[in-house]
Amino acid sequence: MKKVVIIGGGIGGLALANLLAKKGHEVHVYDKNAQMGGRAGEKKAKGFTFDTGPSWYLMPKVFQDYFALFDVNVDKELSIERLRPGYKVFFESHESVTIRGDLAKDSASFEKIEPGAGQALERYVAEGDYIYQMALKHFLYTDFSRLHQLAKGEILKGSAKLLTLLATPIHSRVKKFVKSRPLQQILEYPMVFLGTSPFKAPAMYSLMSALDFKEGVYYPAGGMYSIIRLMVAVGKKHGVKHHTNAKVKKITHTNGQATGIVLKDGTKINADIVVSNGDLHHTETKLLSAEAQSYPAQFWKKKEAGISALLMYVGVKGSLPQLEHHNLYFVDAWKENFTSIYENKRIPESASIYVSRTSATDPSTAPKGHENLFFLVPLPTDVPISASKQTKLANHFIAEFGKAIGEPELGSKIVLKDLFGPADFKEKYFAWRGTALGMSHLLGQSALWRIPPKSKKLKNLFYVGGNTMPGIGLPMCLISAELAYKKITRNHRPGPLRDMKGEW
Ligand SMILES: Cc1cc2nc3c(=O)[nH]c(=O)nc-3n(C[C@H](O)[C@H](O)[C@H](O)COP(=O)(O)OP(=O)(O)OC[C@H]3O[C@@H](n4cnc5c(N)ncnc54)[C@H](O)[C@@H]3O)c2cc1C
């Protein structure tokens, strides 16, 4: 039995803790905040319950496979329901479009907007689904340390297509399928969830459209935080010790071996294995001494942090039946919006935004007669915003969204408004450049080019979470936990642990 300390109780850290504890190790998770879950937190105020970050439950099989390792049927345990419709899109100068998650109906909606686009959508989703299935089978559950495992007939056969999709920005690919701006926007927006721009992200991420158009968008009863509650409960059952309000200030090491951690109050904790689920820039440049850094300050200068964000947790009196559970609003200045965020690093005047209304399907998230709205406005990283500017921006974007949904008085119906901006990401999660999601999914920061689960300098220091392979998002972080687990236990077999039938 080894003693393992995990810095950070984000979903990746918690998921790895459970795997190691189930195999009999003594596991301690230390998080600086009062609540486990990291970005996937929960916030309650005035009778409203908000998920602080993630709200889209995608890739259900990844959750099923992970929890099955603990004999938990996650669909039953969390009452996972498919959302129908999947989401609704509002445009600055086009009628709204509802995405039903039923390909026949959605292609009919596309066809109405652009002749030929119905079939084009079907082809696009089929291509995305091909990439998705290939990714699940061969590219997500691997840290690429044994490249010969990828020399398989199926991969070699598809390699020309896969390479093209790697080398082409998704915007250029989408243009080949649909011509009208609203349809291009629908197919390109998911890149924001990967922290990148459709003008830079590789076209292989068209797999995201296979998720929302084909596989479906899901929701756990009571909100996304119920995933974290379940994760913690599973951990407790297997003996994981969760420590909150426990900021780690140092990883100790000697002779190329990590020896433990030091907490902010000076407490020294020895360990056989140290794992960081915290922001990797922070871990590498602040918790480790120079000789132990695999990714020193110089490394980060050449990397893209992706987006930051202004989040708004908003309670509204009255009802907003024109909104679905998930809603997007796209502005005409589409490319300019991305250029402001990624290239010019300017706060955009006009922004495409995401708004969830969980009270649409889950009345427990708002008091009777009220709506629960969560706004996500993508912003550039590393641009300081004063508190007063942030408040002004919030009011401006709420007013814009109100106009777009035919609710010009939205601002006056608000009974609760809490803001969380770039400075809060830095303060609460030690986020590099205030990034909301972590290192973006540019080609050079994806797949085998993303940070692997093991330190290059310390033998027993490992990494888990959204900055590591395979990347951003809750399902990706569950996979990252499996990759870190395999690295720690020297299990070199590709594929999900569930496929190893108990031999993991
Ligand atoms: C606004 C927003 C919306 C999102 N939407 C979705 C979505 O709809 N669907 C989806 O699947 N994903 C979504 N994501 C992405 C997803 O939430 C993240 O990829 C995932 O939660 C990251 O988990 P993680 O394991 O990397 O850890 P994190 O959540 O980043 O947690 C790391 C933890 O480590 C702690 N920590 C760091 N340093 C220290 C230290 N020195 N000492 C102690 N503790 C430390 C931090 O406090 C934090 O609690 C969203 C994210 C955000 C922010």
The ligand as an SDF file (V2000), in Angstrom:
LIG
                    3D

 53 58  0  0  0  0  0  0  0  0999 V2000
  -17.5920   28.1920  -16.8040 C   0  0  0  0  0  0  0  0  0  0  0  0
  -17.2410   26.8060  -17.1840 C   0  0  0  0  0  0  0  0  0  0  0  0
  -18.1240   26.0480  -17.9340 C   0  0  0  0  0  0  0  0  0  0  0  0
  -17.8080   24.7240  -18.2590 C   0  0  0  0  0  0  0  0  0  0  0  0
  -18.7290   23.9730  -18.9380 N   0  0  0  0  0  0  0  0  0  0  0  0
  -18.5160   22.6570  -19.0860 C   0  0  0  0  0  0  0  0  0  0  0  0
  -19.5760   21.8120  -19.5260 C   0  0  0  0  0  0  0  0  0  0  0  0
  -20.6840   22.2880  -19.7660 O   0  0  0  0  0  0  0  0  0  0  0  0
  -19.3260   20.4710  -19.6320 N   0  0  0  0  0  0  0  0  0  0  0  0
  -18.1110   19.9380  -19.3270 C   0  0  0  0  0  0  0  0  0  0  0  0
  -17.9410   18.7080  -19.4410 O   0  0  0  0  0  0  0  0  0  0  0  0
  -17.0870   20.7240  -18.9080 N   0  0  0  0  0  0  0  0  0  0  0  0
  -17.2740   22.0570  -18.7550 C   0  0  0  0  0  0  0  0  0  0  0  0
  -16.2980   22.8590  -18.2500 N   0  0  0  0  0  0  0  0  0  0  0  0
  -14.9480   22.2980  -18.0700 C   0  0  0  0  0  0  0  0  0  0  0  0
  -14.8260   21.4860  -16.7910 C   0  0  0  0  0  0  0  0  0  0  0  0
  -15.5170   22.1080  -15.7550 O   0  0  0  0  0  0  0  0  0  0  0  0
  -13.3640   21.3750  -16.4270 C   0  0  0  0  0  0  0  0  0  0  0  0
  -12.6190   20.8650  -17.5280 O   0  0  0  0  0  0  0  0  0  0  0  0
  -13.1340   20.4590  -15.2210 C   0  0  0  0  0  0  0  0  0  0  0  0
  -14.0650   20.7070  -14.2090 O   0  0  0  0  0  0  0  0  0  0  0  0
  -11.7190   20.6610  -14.7370 C   0  0  0  0  0  0  0  0  0  0  0  0
  -11.4630   19.7430  -13.7080 O   0  0  0  0  0  0  0  0  0  0  0  0
   -9.9970   19.4940  -13.1790 P   0  0  0  0  0  0  0  0  0  0  0  0
   -9.9400   18.0990  -12.6940 O   0  0  0  0  0  0  0  0  0  0  0  0
   -8.9900   19.8990  -14.1970 O   0  0  0  0  0  0  0  0  0  0  0  0
   -9.8520   20.4270  -11.8930 O   0  0  0  0  0  0  0  0  0  0  0  0
  -10.3240   21.8980  -11.5220 P   0  0  0  0  0  0  0  0  0  0  0  0
  -11.7980   21.9700  -11.5570 O   0  0  0  0  0  0  0  0  0  0  0  0
   -9.5540   22.8910  -12.2680 O   0  0  0  0  0  0  0  0  0  0  0  0
   -9.9300   21.9130   -9.9840 O   0  0  0  0  0  0  0  0  0  0  0  0
   -8.6140   21.9860   -9.5340 C   0  0  0  0  0  0  0  0  0  0  0  0
   -8.6480   22.2500   -8.0450 C   0  0  0  0  0  0  0  0  0  0  0  0
   -7.3030   22.3410   -7.5580 O   0  0  0  0  0  0  0  0  0  0  0  0
   -7.2890   23.2970   -6.5340 C   0  0  0  0  0  0  0  0  0  0  0  0
   -5.9280   23.7710   -6.3210 N   0  0  0  0  0  0  0  0  0  0  0  0
   -5.1200   24.3680   -7.2350 C   0  0  0  0  0  0  0  0  0  0  0  0
   -3.9380   24.6700   -6.6600 N   0  0  0  0  0  0  0  0  0  0  0  0
   -4.0010   24.2590   -5.3860 C   0  0  0  0  0  0  0  0  0  0  0  0
   -3.0890   24.2910   -4.2990 C   0  0  0  0  0  0  0  0  0  0  0  0
   -1.8600   24.8490   -4.3980 N   0  0  0  0  0  0  0  0  0  0  0  0
   -3.4800   23.7590   -3.1120 N   0  0  0  0  0  0  0  0  0  0  0  0
   -4.7060   23.1940   -2.9730 C   0  0  0  0  0  0  0  0  0  0  0  0
   -5.6090   23.1580   -3.9610 N   0  0  0  0  0  0  0  0  0  0  0  0
   -5.2640   23.6710   -5.1610 C   0  0  0  0  0  0  0  0  0  0  0  0
   -8.2190   24.3730   -7.0310 C   0  0  0  0  0  0  0  0  0  0  0  0
   -8.6930   25.1790   -5.9910 O   0  0  0  0  0  0  0  0  0  0  0  0
   -9.3320   23.5430   -7.6600 C   0  0  0  0  0  0  0  0  0  0  0  0
  -10.3460   23.3000   -6.7110 O   0  0  0  0  0  0  0  0  0  0  0  0
  -16.5740   24.1740  -17.8790 C   0  0  0  0  0  0  0  0  0  0  0  0
  -15.6770   24.9360  -17.1270 C   0  0  0  0  0  0  0  0  0  0  0  0
  -16.0140   26.2330  -16.7610 C   0  0  0  0  0  0  0  0  0  0  0  0
  -15.0580   27.0290  -15.9210 C   0  0  0  0  0  0  0  0  0  0  0  0
  1  2  1  0
  2  3  1  0
  2 52  2  0
  3  4  2  0
  4  5  1  0
  4 50  1  0
  5  6  2  0
  6  7  1  0
  6 13  1  0
  7  8  2  0
  7  9  1  0
  9 10  1  0
 10 11  2  0
 10 12  1  0
 12 13  2  0
 13 14  1  0
 14 15  1  0
 14 50  1  0
 15 16  1  0
 16 17  1  0
 16 18  1  0
 18 19  1  0
 18 20  1  0
 20 21  1  0
 20 22  1  0
 22 23  1  0
 23 24  1  0
 24 25  2  0
 24 26  1  0
 24 27  1  0
 27 28  1  0
 28 29  2  0
 28 30  1  0
 28 31  1  0
 31 32  1  0
 32 33  1  0
 33 34  1  0
 33 48  1  0
 34 35  1  0
 35 36  1  0
 35 46  1  0
 36 37  1  0
 36 45  1  0
 37 38  2  0
 38 39  1  0
 39 40  1  0
 39 45  2  0
 40 41  1  0
 40 42  2  0
 42 43  1  0
 43 44  2  0
 44 45  1  0
 46 47  1  0
 46 48  1  0
 48 49  1  0
 50 51  2  0
 51 52  1  0
 52 53  1  0
M  END
$$$$
